[in-house]
Amino acid sequence: MHNPHTFRAAVVRTPNGPDSIEIIDLPVTEPGPGEVRIAVAAAPVNPTDLGVTGGFFHQMGMINQPSHTGLGWDFAGTVVATGAGVELAVGTRVAGVVLGFDRDFGTYAEQLVVPATDLAVVPDGLDLVAASTVPLSGLSAAQIVDLLGDAPAEGNRLLVTGAAGAIGANVAALAPDRGWQVTGLARAEDEPFVRGLGADFRTEAEPGWDAVVDTTSQQAWSLNPVRDGGSFVGVRPNLTPTAERGITVNILMVHSDGPCLEKLLARAAGGGLPARVHAVLPLTEAAEAHRAMAKGGTRGRYVLRP
């Protein structure tokens, strides 16, 4: 029989890959002023989560939790309790993202207490599993496009590497709003999907691009494809290339943005933003989802359902 005073969450005590994921019971906490408690309906597995369970971020000194580290970044669910000063009604479907590495809670959980300002209402036309895939990749892409800014008159050719991945596909969908002519770089078998985003397609990154967004985990292309005086945006702070040849270098540091997320969810509901789900697994199979994702090659998210 379920205890109403506790909830289940997936955490890591000593990171050692997927087998180190534990499901534990935690006490239910009530939301404080400006906070809401969410019944989580869906939480996607992100590449960053694999880095946490593998100990990568612990080794970098970015995680120092005395008891356990919470897993999971984005989520969708339903408001079940509100603190003082919150206008969201109980029963509202919402989505959001929990950022930062050094925390004892995450979105791989049955419940979550978060600031109401970080949340966005999920539109009626979007189910919660699909909505859960939007916050981290969508906000990352929107903020990458903000770093790029409007395409300059002297050249609007943008190459997006990893264009079939979650962040890359979102960048390819959003960048034309700012005047960029997008070409996606991905594996040959991903050509139909990338072209379906409205982008041109490449499998190799030849030099001469006005701007390059590198969403790949290794940032292997670095500044080589960028023309002199062009722009580069990467997603790995620990792999920031040194600026050269007059190239502007920016690195994404994603932040929460409820109003922006609301627009992204509306766009996803209308089919203008990819919200791909590969498989839905119960929270108790978080380790299996990590093992499957680590094999690579899947398009769309593994999503955990508490």
Salt bridges, closest charged atoms under 4 A:
ASP19 OD1 - ARG291 NH1 2.60
GLU22 OE1 - ARG13 NE 3.02
GLU30 OE2 - ARG37 NH2 3.01
GLU110 OE2 - ARG8 NE 2.94
ASP146 OD1 - ARG178 NH1 3.11
ASP150 OD1 - ARG178 NE 2.61
ASP177 OD2 - ARG267 NH1 2.66
GLU189 OE2 - ARG187 NE 3.57
ASP190 OD2 - ARG187 NE 3.82
ASP190 OD2 - ARG299 NH2 2.95
GLU191 OE2 - ARG195 NE 2.73
GLU206 OE2 - ARG202 NE 3.12
ASP210 OD1 - ARG227 NE 2.55
ASP228 OD1 - ARG245 NH1 2.74
GLU244 OE2 - ARG245 NE 3.19
GLU288 OE1 - ARG291 NE 3.57
